[in-house]
Amino acid sequence: MMKSVIKEYAFLLMNAFRFFAESHLASILLLCGIFWIVSSASFCGFYDKHKFLDGDQINGIEQMLNTTAYKPFVYRQLVPILSELAYKLTPHTVREKIVARGASLAPSIDPELLFRYFMVYCISFFSLFLSLFVLRAIALDAGVGKVAAIFSPMCFALAFPYLQTAGGYFYDFTELLFLSLAFLMALRNKVLFLLALILPATLNKETFIFFIPSLYPLLRCHYSTRKVVMLILVAVFAAGIVNIFMKLAFIDAPGAAAEIELLTNLKNYFLPRTYMLIDVTYKNIGPCGASIGTLAVIFVIIFRGWSLCPQMIKRHFLTASAINFPLFLMFCNTGELRNLSLLFVGFVILIAFIIEKSASTKPSSPPIFTQTVMASATSEKKYSPEGRSIRNQSFPR
């Protein structure tokens, strides 16, 4: 009697586990798990190299949190504001426990800022983590399959620390999240949500102003030319107001609002050594900045993925390139590929279409497993050198 009851409960338990394993909830759990692992690896690749520029007197984390950083870095106040808000909303006892456990994370930081430092860490990591889900949704909407939509943002996230070898900041991750969200909202015609992103995205980094015009090809699928132009002008104007407000708020901060690097870049990009730099990323030697290896991978991805992309994505990528490259040459340090951020979403889509094509290509030869099975199935038909079947040979007893 007891055995039958145990068997019945075991049967019900196995069915419950099987139902859960095949459910949509389990699929979400697996997706969260793999995105968490990839985000952790990518973020550690960044943090191990740069941290949050701890101790830097120009744009270090303490200067950013105290709003004493130099221009233009001091303008990027979204994450510091959120960290201060979290500090005020978190009970004192909880803050003390978090600081006690996280003291080893940044031993050189002022203890008064340690909680906010930890909040910056969490916001930056979760921005990268959530970006993978947004980029997956964009890839699916662009027309690729589920496998390519998962692997393309993962590939980009793992490559992200290599784009930060010539410089990396905590707001790079929140910028990626906002650019991805803006792209998705424009793609799905969620104009109100797109407009709601303007304030936080511009507070995070002023480059969001320049990303808005690149959304024209996406919005044009839903509205007339006149309406799209008006919408973009309104969005750019609103972002400009936010940016002007931040510039006025920190008008007395040291440094310049922008530094012209055009002549320096034109000189450096003609020097062969610019493309031969190496650095240590993920604890291994790898390319640095505009290394020839990194550029080769970028050009191959663009070449192979361009013909596969929808026309709308191509137009977005070209528009973003026409805006980003002049800014990149004019204001950015040599080799800081992270400042090509306006192209990041389009680049992920290119990767997705390349993976989609590769996944749909039939192998030129049967898989090894198939060959092994076929070989074992025909092994009994082999013959001995004497010409007789091995099975039919008589052996001495």
C-alpha positions as a printed Julia matrix, in Angstrom:
397×3 Matrix{Float64}:
  0.0     0.0     0.0
  2.76    2.44    1.0
  4.78    1.6    -2.1
  1.85    2.35   -4.39
  1.31    5.72   -2.68
  4.99    6.6    -3.02
  4.97    5.6    -6.7
  1.88    7.7    -7.3
  3.42   10.76   -5.63
  6.67   10.21   -7.53
  4.71    9.99  -10.78
  2.85   13.24  -10.0
  6.1    14.94   -9.0
  7.82   13.88  -12.21
  4.9    15.17  -14.28
  5.02   18.48  -12.41
  8.76   18.8   -13.08
  8.25   17.87  -16.73
  5.46   20.43  -17.09
  7.65   23.14  -15.56
 10.7    22.22  -17.64
  8.68   22.55  -20.84
  6.83   25.71  -19.79
  7.33   29.27  -20.99
  8.41   30.23  -17.47
 11.3    27.76  -17.65
 12.34   29.24  -21.0
 12.44   32.7   -19.43
 14.48   31.29  -16.54
 17.03   29.77  -18.93
 17.22   33.01  -20.93
 17.75   35.06  -17.77
 20.42   32.62  -16.64
 22.48   32.75  -19.81
 22.11   36.54  -20.15
 23.16   36.92  -16.51
 26.3    34.86  -17.09
 27.24   36.77  -20.23
 26.54   40.15  -18.59
 28.65   39.17  -15.6
 31.57   38.17  -17.8
 31.35   41.33  -19.89
 30.99   43.66  -16.91
 33.89   42.02  -15.11
 35.98   42.46  -18.26
 35.26   46.2   -18.03
 35.5    46.58  -14.26
 38.7    44.61  -13.92
 40.4    47.05  -16.3
 38.9    50.45  -15.49
 36.8    50.09  -12.35
 35.05   53.48  -12.15
 38.3    55.4   -12.64
 38.79   55.29   -8.87
 41.18   58.0    -7.77
 41.14   59.94  -11.03
 41.0    63.66  -10.27
 39.32   64.65  -13.54
 36.43   62.21  -13.96
 36.87   59.61  -11.23
 33.88   58.11   -9.48
 34.28   60.25   -6.35
 34.38   63.41   -8.45
 31.31   62.29  -10.38
 29.37   61.55   -7.2
 30.42   64.86   -5.64
 29.71   66.79   -8.88
 33.28   68.1    -8.89
 34.37   66.32  -12.07
 35.63   68.22  -15.08
 33.47   69.13  -18.04
 32.04   67.43  -20.09
 32.01   64.4   -17.76
 30.19   66.23  -14.98
 27.18   66.7   -17.27
 26.48   62.94  -17.18
 24.62   62.92  -13.89
 21.85   60.35  -14.28
 23.56   57.47  -12.49
 24.97   59.68   -9.69
 21.46   61.14   -9.17
 19.96   57.65   -9.0
 22.64   56.54   -6.54
 21.85   59.51   -4.3
 18.14   58.76   -4.52
 18.81   55.15   -3.52
 20.9    56.42   -0.59
 18.03   58.56    0.69
 15.39   55.85    0.25
 17.36   53.0     1.81
 17.09   52.59    5.6
 20.26   53.34    7.55
 20.63   49.79    8.89
 20.36   48.31    5.39
 22.95   50.78    4.1
 25.36   49.79    6.86
 25.03   46.09    6.02
 25.57   46.74    2.32
 28.61   48.93    3.0
 30.07   46.33    5.4
 29.79   43.59    2.78
 30.9    45.75   -0.12
 33.84   47.47    1.56
 36.31   45.19   -0.23
 34.89   46.25   -3.61
 36.51   49.68   -3.43
 38.78   50.03   -0.39
 40.21   53.34   -1.58
 36.84   55.09   -1.8
 35.59   57.5     0.85
 33.38   55.43    3.23
 30.69   58.12    2.98
 30.42   57.39   -0.76
 30.76   53.62   -0.58
 27.02   52.91   -0.64
 26.52   55.16   -3.66
 29.54   53.51   -5.3
 27.84   50.14   -4.87
 24.64   51.56   -6.35
 26.56   52.79   -9.4
 27.95   49.27   -9.73
 24.48   47.7    -9.61
 22.88   50.23  -11.97
 25.67   49.76  -14.52
 25.51   45.98  -14.4
 21.72   45.76  -14.61
 21.72   48.25  -17.48
 23.92   45.85  -19.44
 21.79   42.89  -18.37
 18.53   44.54  -19.45
 20.12   45.73  -22.7
 20.48   42.13  -23.82
 16.72   41.59  -23.54
 15.97   44.8   -25.44
 18.46   43.94  -28.19
 16.94   40.46  -28.44
 13.5    42.01  -28.94
 14.92   44.31  -31.63
 16.53   41.4   -33.45
 13.26   39.45  -33.4
 11.36   42.45  -34.75
 14.0    42.84  -37.46
 13.11   39.38  -38.73
 15.71   36.93  -37.43
 14.96   33.69  -35.62
 15.05   33.06  -31.89
 18.51   31.52  -31.86
 20.16   34.43  -33.69
 18.19   36.92  -31.57
 19.69   35.41  -28.43
 23.26   34.97  -29.6
 23.75   38.33  -31.32
 23.41   40.5   -28.17
 25.52   37.97  -26.27
 28.31   38.26  -28.84
 28.19   42.04  -28.7
 28.2    42.1   -24.89
 31.27   39.87  -24.74
 33.02   42.09  -27.3
 32.04   45.29  -25.48
 35.12   45.43  -23.18
 37.32   45.41  -26.28
 35.54   48.55  -27.47
 36.36   50.11  -24.1
 40.09   49.37  -24.14
 40.98   53.0   -24.93
 38.61   54.22  -22.2
 35.5    53.03  -20.4
 32.98   54.62  -18.06
 30.0    53.44  -16.05
 27.57   55.44  -18.17
 28.53   53.43  -21.27
 26.19   50.67  -20.09
 23.24   52.93  -19.36
 23.83   54.58  -22.72
 23.58   51.21  -24.46
 20.29   50.55  -22.64
 18.77   53.91  -23.62
 19.86   53.66  -27.25
 18.39   50.17  -27.47
 15.13   51.25  -25.85
 14.83   54.27  -28.16
 15.4    52.07  -31.2
 12.8    49.55  -30.03
 10.22   52.25  -29.25
 10.69   53.81  -32.7
 10.51   50.4   -34.35
  7.24   49.57  -32.57
  5.75   53.05  -32.95
  5.69   53.78  -29.21
  6.17   57.51  -29.59
  5.14   58.51  -26.07
  7.61   56.05  -24.56
 10.27   57.35  -26.93
  9.66   60.92  -25.79
  9.72   59.79  -22.15
 13.26   58.51  -22.66
 14.61   61.93  -23.6
 15.13   63.29  -20.08
 16.94   60.31  -18.49
 18.85   59.4   -21.66
 20.18   62.96  -22.12
 21.03   63.25  -18.42
 23.04   60.06  -18.83
 24.98   61.3   -21.87
 24.4    64.15  -24.27
 25.05   61.96  -27.34
 21.41   60.85  -27.19
 20.57   64.11  -28.98
 22.44   62.89  -32.04
 20.87   59.43  -31.97
 17.35   60.79  -32.39
 17.71   61.78  -36.09
 18.97   58.28  -36.92
 15.53   56.95  -35.93
 13.97   58.68  -38.95
 13.92   55.52  -41.17
 12.14   53.58  -38.42
  9.52   56.23  -37.72
  8.98   56.79  -41.43
  7.41   53.31  -41.61
  4.57   54.59  -39.42
  4.13   58.27  -40.31
  4.42   60.68  -43.19
  7.66   62.55  -43.82
  6.26   65.76  -42.4
  5.1    64.15  -39.16
  8.4    62.31  -38.68
 10.42   65.49  -39.24
  8.25   67.39  -36.76
  8.53   64.59  -34.22
 12.32   64.45  -34.52
 12.62   68.25  -34.25
 10.51   68.25  -31.09
 12.56   65.41  -29.59
 15.88   67.05  -30.47
 14.66   70.37  -29.06
 13.61   68.73  -25.79
 16.94   66.91  -25.49
 18.75   70.15  -26.29
 16.92   71.96  -23.49
 18.01   69.26  -21.03
 21.6    69.51  -22.25
 21.63   73.31  -22.01
 20.23   73.11  -18.49
 23.08   70.78  -17.46
 25.68   73.04  -19.06
 24.3    76.04  -17.16
 24.15   74.08  -13.92
 27.87   73.26  -14.17
 29.08   76.36  -15.96
 31.71   76.97  -13.26
 33.1    73.44  -13.37
 36.72   73.13  -14.55
 37.51   71.95  -18.06
 35.93   72.64  -21.41
 32.47   71.64  -22.63
 34.16   69.96  -25.6
 37.72   69.5   -26.75
 38.55   69.54  -30.45
 40.63   66.49  -31.35
 40.32   66.66  -35.15
 43.93   67.52  -36.01
 45.3    65.03  -33.49
 43.06   62.28  -34.86
 43.91   63.02  -38.49
 47.57   62.72  -37.56
 47.23   59.58  -35.44
 45.04   57.65  -37.87
 47.8    57.94  -40.49
 50.34   56.4   -38.12
 50.76   52.59  -38.4
 51.33   52.23  -34.65
 47.72   53.29  -34.01
 46.6    49.97  -35.47
 49.2    47.83  -33.68
 48.31   48.54  -30.05
 47.62   45.69  -27.64
 46.06   45.57  -24.19
 44.98   43.07  -21.56
 41.25   42.27  -21.58
 39.65   39.33  -19.75
 43.13   38.71  -18.27
 44.48   37.95  -21.75
 46.43   39.93  -24.32
 44.17   41.34  -27.02
 43.65   44.3   -29.33
 43.48   47.84  -28.02
 41.48   50.72  -29.47
 41.45   50.87  -33.25
 43.65   47.81  -33.56
 43.86   46.17  -36.97
 42.34   42.99  -35.53
 39.3    44.79  -34.14
 38.8    46.78  -37.34
 39.09   43.62  -39.43
 36.33   41.92  -37.44
 34.12   45.01  -37.73
 34.58   45.26  -41.5
 33.89   41.55  -42.0
 30.66   41.76  -40.0
 29.49   44.8   -41.97
 30.45   43.19  -45.3
 28.75   39.87  -44.56
 25.66   41.24  -42.83
 24.88   44.24  -45.02
 23.17   42.4   -47.86
 21.03   40.44  -45.39
 19.57   43.43  -43.52
 16.23   45.07  -44.3
 16.4    48.4   -46.1
 15.08   50.22  -43.04
 17.99   48.98  -40.9
 20.49   49.94  -43.59
 19.12   53.48  -43.72
 19.3    53.78  -39.95
 22.9    52.55  -39.96
 23.92   54.95  -42.72
 22.22   57.89  -41.0
 23.86   57.05  -37.68
 27.24   56.7   -39.44
 26.86   60.08  -41.15
 26.29   61.65  -37.72
 28.66   59.58  -35.59
 31.87   59.53  -37.66
 32.3    63.32  -37.9
 31.67   63.61  -34.15
 34.08   60.74  -33.55
 36.87   62.45  -35.48
 36.13   65.89  -34.07
 35.73   65.29  -30.34
 36.91   61.78  -29.37
 40.33   60.5   -28.43
 42.09   58.32  -30.96
 40.85   54.73  -30.93
 37.96   55.21  -28.49
 35.62   52.88  -30.36
 33.07   53.04  -27.54
 32.25   56.53  -28.86
 30.8    54.95  -32.0
 27.82   54.14  -29.79
 25.23   55.41  -32.29
 26.09   52.37  -34.44
 25.85   49.76  -31.71
 22.21   48.72  -32.17
 22.57   48.45  -35.94
 25.76   46.46  -35.45
 23.96   43.92  -33.24
 21.35   43.48  -35.96
 24.1    42.82  -38.52
 25.51   40.13  -36.24
 22.04   38.63  -35.85
 21.54   38.26  -39.59
 24.97   36.69  -40.02
 24.18   34.12  -37.32
 20.76   33.52  -38.88
 22.32   32.78  -42.26
 24.97   30.52  -40.75
 22.37   28.6   -38.75
 20.24   28.01  -41.86
 23.15   26.75  -43.98
 23.18   22.98  -44.4
 26.47   21.24  -43.51
 28.59   20.14  -46.47
 29.08   16.69  -44.94
 26.98   14.56  -42.57
 27.56   15.18  -38.85
 30.11   12.95  -37.12
 27.4    11.29  -35.06
 25.51   10.33  -38.23
 28.69    9.0   -39.8
 29.4     6.9   -36.7
 25.92    5.4   -36.69
 26.13    4.59  -40.39
 29.54    3.04  -39.93
 28.37    0.82  -37.06
 25.29   -0.23  -39.04
 27.4    -1.41  -41.96
 30.24   -2.92  -39.92
 28.7    -6.38  -40.12
 28.96   -6.28  -43.9
 32.77   -6.0   -43.88
 34.78   -8.95  -45.19
 38.02  -10.53  -44.15
 41.09  -10.52  -46.41
 40.19  -14.06  -47.47
 36.93  -12.75  -48.84
 34.7   -14.5   -46.34
 32.3   -12.69  -44.05
 33.68  -12.2   -40.55
 30.38  -13.41  -39.08
 30.58  -16.64  -41.09
 34.21  -17.47  -40.21
 34.79  -20.53  -38.08
 37.19  -20.12  -35.18
 39.03  -22.87  -33.41
 37.63  -23.89  -30.06
